[in-house]
Amino acid sequence: MIKEFLFENREQLFAELCKACRNHLQRSLMENELTSLLVSGGSSPAPLYESLSKTDLDWQRIHVALVDERWVDKDHQASNEALILRTLLINNALKAPFTGMKNSASSAAEGQPETEKQYQKLPKPFSVTLLGMGSDGHTASLFPHAEGLEQALDENNPQLTAAIKAKQSEVTGTSTERLTLTLTGLLQSERLILLITGDEKLSVFRKAMTDGPIEDMPIRALLRQTKVPFELYWAP
């Protein structure tokens, strides 16, 4: 179920991934009145989002939502929502409906019920879910041995979203309080796409493909599932 697309450079990677996302979203729109695109933060996908924003899709019918979010204000430099507003919801995609995760609650745990209600309203299945991965093997905000991880990875958990309290590290920085899609939420997707760059991340991915506890490298939960096609897009 895992397909790998490895490119010589990032320019090729972003061009091909943009085309793949555009084609899948277009097919979804031909079959459904509305569809959803789930997106991640980080610096790597910004060029992809900018290219996607210029595609000739009927963006008013594509609901864009976050895969995860730090529990920070929307004007914070670490806000995934701010990144998406700046890089994707521009140009042709300006009119796309958007659902964020952060709300006015004082904590992710307190805000999760409200966010969950909003996510339950999104068109399903999600057409494309774009993921990243950290050097610690986390994806979304499913961090190794984090508080809330076990429940978030429980396939019997009906919730699409979960509050996570990560153990602070170089990867998490100071923003350890997060809201994330659960494994159940991620498996609502028609297509799971992991975008990573650099030799270090590819080595981490290869390690995640080996035997070992999911709690050590939570991306293993997605690599071992058989319900949704999983694709790796990588360039140096």
Backbone hydrogen bonds, N-H to C=O, Kabsch-Sander energy under -0.5 kcal/mol:
donor,donor_aa,acceptor,acceptor_aa,energy
3,K,1,M,-0.6
3,K,230,F,-2.4
5,F,232,L,-3.0
6,L,4,E,-0.5
7,F,234,W,-2.7
13,L,9,N,-1.9
14,F,10,R,-2.9
15,A,11,E,-1.9
16,E,12,Q,-2.7
17,L,13,L,-2.6
18,C,14,F,-2.2
19,K,15,A,-1.9
20,A,16,E,-2.4
21,C,17,L,-2.7
22,R,18,C,-2.6
23,N,19,K,-2.5
24,H,20,A,-2.2
25,L,21,C,-2.6
26,Q,22,R,-2.4
27,R,23,N,-2.2
28,S,24,H,-2.2
29,L,25,L,-2.3
30,M,26,Q,-1.5
31,E,27,R,-1.1
32,N,28,S,-1.8
35,T,61,R,-2.3
37,L,63,H,-2.9
38,L,128,V,-2.8
39,V,65,A,-2.6
46,A,43,S,-0.9
49,Y,45,P,-2.5
50,E,46,A,-2.3
51,S,47,P,-1.9
52,L,48,L,-2.9
53,S,49,Y,-2.4
54,K,51,S,-1.2
55,T,52,L,-1.8
57,L,55,T,-0.7
59,W,57,L,-1.8
61,R,58,D,-2.2
62,I,59,W,-1.6
63,H,35,T,-3.2
63,H,61,R,-0.6
64,V,62,I,-0.6
64,V,97,P,-3.1
65,A,37,L,-2.2
66,L,99,T,-1.2
67,V,39,V,-2.7
69,E,179,L,-2.5
71,W,177,E,-2.7
72,V,70,R,-2.3
76,H,73,D,-2.0
79,S,76,H,-1.8
83,L,79,S,-1.4
84,I,80,N,-2.4
85,L,81,E,-2.5
86,R,82,A,-1.7
87,T,83,L,-2.3
88,L,84,I,-2.2
89,L,84,I,-2.4
90,I,88,L,-2.3
92,N,53,S,-1.4
93,A,53,S,-0.9
93,A,90,I,-1.8
94,L,91,N,-1.4
95,K,92,N,-0.7
96,A,93,A,-1.7
99,T,64,V,-2.5
111,G,107,S,-2.1
112,Q,108,A,-1.7
115,T,111,G,-2.1
116,E,112,Q,-3.1
117,K,113,P,-1.8
118,Q,114,E,-1.5
119,Y,115,T,-2.4
120,Q,116,E,-2.2
121,K,117,K,-0.7
121,K,118,Q,-0.6
122,L,119,Y,-1.0
126,F,188,Q,-1.4
127,S,36,S,-1.5
128,V,36,S,-1.2
129,T,191,R,-2.3
130,L,38,L,-3.0
130,L,128,V,-0.5
131,L,129,T,-0.5
131,L,193,I,-3.4
134,G,138,H,-2.1
137,G,134,G,-2.0
139,T,142,L,-0.8
142,L,139,T,-2.6
143,F,141,S,-1.3
145,H,215,E,-0.9
146,A,143,F,-1.8
147,E,165,K,-2.6
149,L,146,A,-1.9
152,A,148,G,-2.0
153,L,149,L,-2.0
154,D,151,Q,-1.0
155,E,153,L,-0.6
157,N,154,D,-2.0
162,A,180,T,-2.3
164,I,178,R,-2.6
165,K,147,E,-2.3
166,A,164,I,-0.6
166,A,176,T,-2.7
168,Q,166,A,-0.5
173,G,169,S,-2.3
175,S,172,T,-0.8
176,T,174,T,-1.7
178,R,164,I,-2.8
178,R,176,T,-0.6
179,L,69,E,-2.4
180,T,162,A,-2.4
181,L,67,V,-2.1
182,T,160,L,-2.4
183,L,152,A,-2.9
186,L,182,T,-2.7
187,L,183,L,-2.2
188,Q,185,G,-1.5
189,S,186,L,-1.3
190,E,126,F,-2.8
192,L,229,P,-2.4
193,I,129,T,-2.7
193,I,191,R,-0.5
194,L,231,E,-3.3
195,L,131,L,-2.8
195,L,193,I,-0.6
196,I,194,L,-0.6
196,I,233,Y,-2.2
198,G,235,A,-2.2
202,L,198,G,-1.5
203,S,199,D,-2.2
204,V,200,E,-2.1
205,F,201,K,-2.5
206,R,202,L,-2.4
207,K,203,S,-2.1
208,A,204,V,-2.4
209,M,205,F,-1.2
210,T,207,K,-1.5
216,D,213,P,-0.8
217,M,213,P,-1.1
219,I,137,G,-2.2
220,R,217,M,-2.6
221,A,218,P,-1.9
222,L,219,I,-1.1
223,L,219,I,-1.8
224,R,220,R,-2.0
225,Q,221,A,-0.6
230,F,1,M,-2.2
231,E,192,L,-2.7
232,L,3,K,-3.0
233,Y,194,L,-3.0
233,Y,231,E,-0.5
234,W,5,F,-2.4
235,A,196,I,-0.8
